[in-house]
Each structure stands twice: as C-alpha cells, then as structure tokens.
Amino acid sequence: SLQDGEFPSGQENDAPTLGDQLTKWLPVFRGKQIHGVILLASDTDANIQTTLANIQTSLDTSIKQIYNISGAARPGSQAGHERIFGYLDGISQPGLQGFTTTPLPGQQVVAPGLILAGQDGDITAASRPAWTTGGSFLVFRQLRQLVPEFNKFVQDNALTIPGLTHQQGSDLLGARLIGRWKSGAPIDLTPMADDPTLGADPQRNNNFNFTHPGSDILSDQSHCPFAAHIRKVSPRADITVTEATKRRIMRSSIPYGPEGV
C-alpha cells in the first residue's frame, strides 16, 4: 500500500469536497479506468509527436491510450500567464529544505517530505514501499475557465472609486478577486494600482504576509481581501507557520484550446 488514502480512492471520490459537479466531468475521468499519465513537453510539437510514437512502439500492447490533450504556453508577452484568467502565475511555489539552496524573499521553505515520499516530513515514510522513496503524488486536473465571461464580469462590475477610470476600477476588481494584478504584483503591496516592475521582480513579488503596521490582520481587508485567491490557497500570516506548511503543493499548469475562448 502507498499509505495514502486519497490516492487509491480516486479523484471522483473527492469531487463533492472539491465542489465539482460530476455531470460536467468528461466521461473518461469517471471511475478508475486511467491507470497512468505520461507528460510530454518540448519547444516543438514535432518533438512531442516523435517521442509519443517511440513510447507507443516501445510499450506496444502493454498500454492503451484512452485520452490525449495538448496544451501550449501562451504567446508573446503572455508567456507565464498560463493560469487564473491571464494573471502571472507560478510565483509562490514553496521551496524544499535541502533542495532549495537560495530561497527567494517570502518563499516558504517546507520539509521535503511534504512533496517527496520517504523524505523528512513524510509522516507515513516508514510504512511506504521502498520503491516510492523520492517519488511524489501527481494530481491531474483539467479545468475549464470562462475567461471572456470573467473579463465581462469585472467590466460590468467595475469598482467605483473617486479618481479611478472605469477600466482602472475593472482592473482593481479583478486584482482583488485574484490577489495579484495581471503583472504578478501582489495587491498586498500595491493595493490600488498595478506595478509591473514589482510584478517582474522575484526579490519582491512574493515578499509579503498580509500584515501591516497599525492594522488588524483579523479584520483589515484594505490591502488584500480574505476571499482573494492567493489568500485562500496560501494564508501566510493568517494562520500559524505549522498549519501553513502542512498542506503545501507544487503546482504547474498550461492552457489548452484556442486563445480567447
């Protein structure tokens, strides 16, 4: 046994907890018919197709492909804005003790066993099979984001604040929903206007914890709302360090389908 209750139970079992409506799931993800996932990445589609053909030839009838989906990095200046409706992503990944030699300011460094099986911090390391050591658990989620609908929502409900144009009020609403401006600048550090220089600076763009001199972290939402995406997925000083480091994950995403749809 891998000593991980959620893994053999399958993601469908957790759907209600995740708020998923199973009627909207692609049928291929229902049940337990998927036994493995092969991820291929390259700068060219030709390399991917060649590698895929080699894998299929090597494994022959020992595997059966039941699903295939292609993704691609976003073009031009949107590279890196792969998730969360075009907002710069991947800024707040945790570091691992013993692996991350030079953590960035504000980067949370956690015990490696939270990510890697059999390492320090893996509370079930002693009972896992030896072959799992150094491995990890992969969760694959295919999500549909209603990007045009989101953009229309923030336009239709732009915040009305003296001194701000309609577009600035729309951008501010989006930033307060996500917790960052599209440049990646956190609203906890620049609550009223985007700062692309800050957003592009890894020495500053993750160095915050929702605390501010003279304000009460339990009630103050003038910088970052409690409901903002980044505050929910990484509460930082809202909870204890022990609690904050218990359930960290490393996340990577890539869009699929045509741009603007």
MOMO-V758046 format. One record per residue. N is the residue number from 1. OMEGA is omega in whole degrees, 0 to 359 (none if undefined). NEAR is the number of other ideal C-beta (glycine too) atoms within 10 Angstrom. Layout:
n->[N & N]
omega->[OMEGA & OMEGA]
near->[NEAR & NEAR]
This chain:
n->[1 & 2 & 3 & 4 & 5 & 6 & 7 & 8 & 9 & 10 & 11 & 12 & 13 & 14 & 15 & 16 & 17 & 18 & 19 & 20 & 21 & 22 & 23 & 24 & 25 & 26 & 27 & 28 & 29 & 30 & 31 & 32 & 33 & 34 & 35 & 36 & 37 & 38 & 39 & 40 & 41 & 42 & 43 & 44 & 45 & 46 & 47 & 48 & 49 & 50 & 51 & 52 & 53 & 54 & 55 & 56 & 57 & 58 & 59 & 60 & 61 & 62 & 63 & 64 & 65 & 66 & 67 & 68 & 69 & 70 & 71 & 72 & 73 & 74 & 75 & 76 & 77 & 78 & 79 & 80 & 81 & 82 & 83 & 84 & 85 & 86 & 87 & 88 & 89 & 90 & 91 & 92 & 93 & 94 & 95 & 96 & 97 & 98 & 99 & 100 & 101 & 102 & 103 & 104 & 105 & 106 & 107 & 108 & 109 & 110 & 111 & 112 & 113 & 114 & 115 & 116 & 117 & 118 & 119 & 120 & 121 & 122 & 123 & 124 & 125 & 126 & 127 & 128 & 129 & 130 & 131 & 132 & 133 & 134 & 135 & 136 & 137 & 138 & 139 & 140 & 141 & 142 & 143 & 144 & 145 & 146 & 147 & 148 & 149 & 150 & 151 & 152 & 153 & 154 & 155 & 156 & 157 & 158 & 159 & 160 & 161 & 162 & 163 & 164 & 165 & 166 & 167 & 168 & 169 & 170 & 171 & 172 & 173 & 174 & 175 & 176 & 177 & 178 & 179 & 180 & 181 & 182 & 183 & 184 & 185 & 186 & 187 & 188 & 189 & 190 & 191 & 192 & 193 & 194 & 195 & 196 & 197 & 198 & 199 & 200 & 201 & 202 & 203 & 204 & 205 & 206 & 207 & 208 & 209 & 210 & 211 & 212 & 213 & 214 & 215 & 216 & 217 & 218 & 219 & 220 & 221 & 222 & 223 & 224 & 225 & 226 & 227 & 228 & 229 & 230 & 231 & 232 & 233 & 234 & 235 & 236 & 237 & 238 & 239 & 240 & 241 & 242 & 243 & 244 & 245 & 246 & 247 & 248 & 249 & 250 & 251 & 252 & 253 & 254 & 255 & 256 & 257 & 258 & 259 & 260 & 261]
omega->[178 & 180 & 177 & 188 & 184 & 187 & 180 & 180 & 179 & 184 & 180 & 180 & 181 & 186 & 180 & 179 & 180 & 183 & 180 & 170 & 185 & 178 & 180 & 177 & 169 & 184 & 184 & 181 & 179 & 179 & 184 & 183 & 177 & 182 & 181 & 178 & 176 & 180 & 178 & 180 & 180 & 175 & 181 & 178 & 180 & 179 & 180 & 181 & 178 & 180 & 179 & 179 & 179 & 179 & 181 & 178 & 183 & 184 & 173 & 186 & 179 & 176 & 175 & 179 & 180 & 179 & 179 & 177 & 182 & 176 & 179 & 176 & 181 & 188 & 171 & 184 & 180 & 176 & 183 & 179 & 190 & 187 & 176 & 168 & 175 & 177 & 181 & 190 & 174 & 185 & 191 & 176 & 178 & 171 & 180 & 177 & 180 & 180 & 180 & 187 & 181 & 181 & 178 & 178 & 180 & 181 & 179 & 180 & 187 & 177 & 184 & 181 & 174 & 182 & 186 & 180 & 175 & 180 & 180 & 182 & 175 & 189 & 178 & 184 & 186 & 183 & 178 & 174 & 183 & 184 & 180 & 185 & 180 & 177 & 180 & 179 & 181 & 172 & 179 & 179 & 173 & 184 & 174 & 178 & 182 & 188 & 178 & 180 & 177 & 181 & 178 & 180 & 182 & 175 & 182 & 184 & 181 & 179 & 180 & 183 & 180 & 178 & 180 & 173 & 178 & 181 & 178 & 177 & 176 & 179 & 180 & 178 & 178 & 180 & 180 & 174 & 183 & 184 & 175 & 169 & 183 & 178 & 185 & 179 & 181 & 180 & 176 & 179 & 180 & 193 & 187 & 182 & 179 & 176 & 183 & 178 & 176 & 182 & 183 & 185 & 181 & 177 & 184 & 192 & 176 & 186 & 179 & 180 & 177 & 176 & 180 & 181 & 177 & 180 & 180 & 183 & 181 & 183 & 186 & 176 & 183 & 178 & 182 & 179 & 177 & 184 & 180 & 182 & 186 & 181 & 178 & 183 & 177 & 187 & 178 & 186 & 177 & 179 & 181 & 179 & 180 & 179 & 184 & 184 & 184 & 191 & 178 & 176 & 170 & 190 & 176 & 183 & 178 & 181 & 175 & 181 & 183 & 177 & 173 & 181 & none]
near->[10 & 14 & 15 & 13 & 9 & 12 & 13 & 10 & 11 & 14 & 18 & 14 & 12 & 12 & 15 & 10 & 8 & 8 & 6 & 16 & 8 & 10 & 5 & 7 & 14 & 10 & 8 & 12 & 18 & 14 & 9 & 11 & 11 & 14 & 8 & 6 & 9 & 12 & 9 & 12 & 11 & 11 & 8 & 8 & 10 & 9 & 12 & 14 & 13 & 13 & 14 & 14 & 10 & 10 & 13 & 12 & 8 & 9 & 12 & 7 & 5 & 6 & 13 & 8 & 10 & 9 & 12 & 7 & 11 & 11 & 13 & 12 & 13 & 15 & 8 & 5 & 7 & 14 & 10 & 15 & 19 & 19 & 18 & 20 & 19 & 18 & 23 & 23 & 19 & 14 & 19 & 21 & 17 & 21 & 18 & 21 & 16 & 12 & 11 & 15 & 6 & 6 & 13 & 17 & 12 & 17 & 17 & 17 & 16 & 20 & 19 & 20 & 17 & 21 & 18 & 21 & 21 & 18 & 19 & 13 & 16 & 19 & 11 & 14 & 16 & 8 & 9 & 17 & 12 & 6 & 9 & 18 & 13 & 10 & 13 & 12 & 13 & 9 & 11 & 10 & 10 & 12 & 8 & 9 & 13 & 11 & 16 & 11 & 9 & 16 & 15 & 12 & 15 & 20 & 15 & 9 & 12 & 19 & 16 & 8 & 11 & 4 & 7 & 16 & 10 & 11 & 11 & 16 & 18 & 20 & 20 & 21 & 17 & 24 & 26 & 21 & 19 & 22 & 24 & 30 & 24 & 19 & 18 & 24 & 24 & 29 & 26 & 20 & 18 & 17 & 16 & 13 & 13 & 19 & 18 & 13 & 11 & 18 & 21 & 14 & 15 & 13 & 10 & 18 & 24 & 22 & 16 & 19 & 15 & 22 & 14 & 16 & 4 & 5 & 13 & 8 & 14 & 7 & 8 & 14 & 15 & 11 & 21 & 24 & 14 & 14 & 11 & 21 & 16 & 22 & 21 & 12 & 13 & 18 & 15 & 20 & 12 & 17 & 12 & 10 & 11 & 7 & 10 & 18 & 16 & 14 & 9 & 20 & 12 & 12 & 14 & 11 & 13 & 14 & 17 & 12 & 13 & 6 & 10 & 7 & 7]
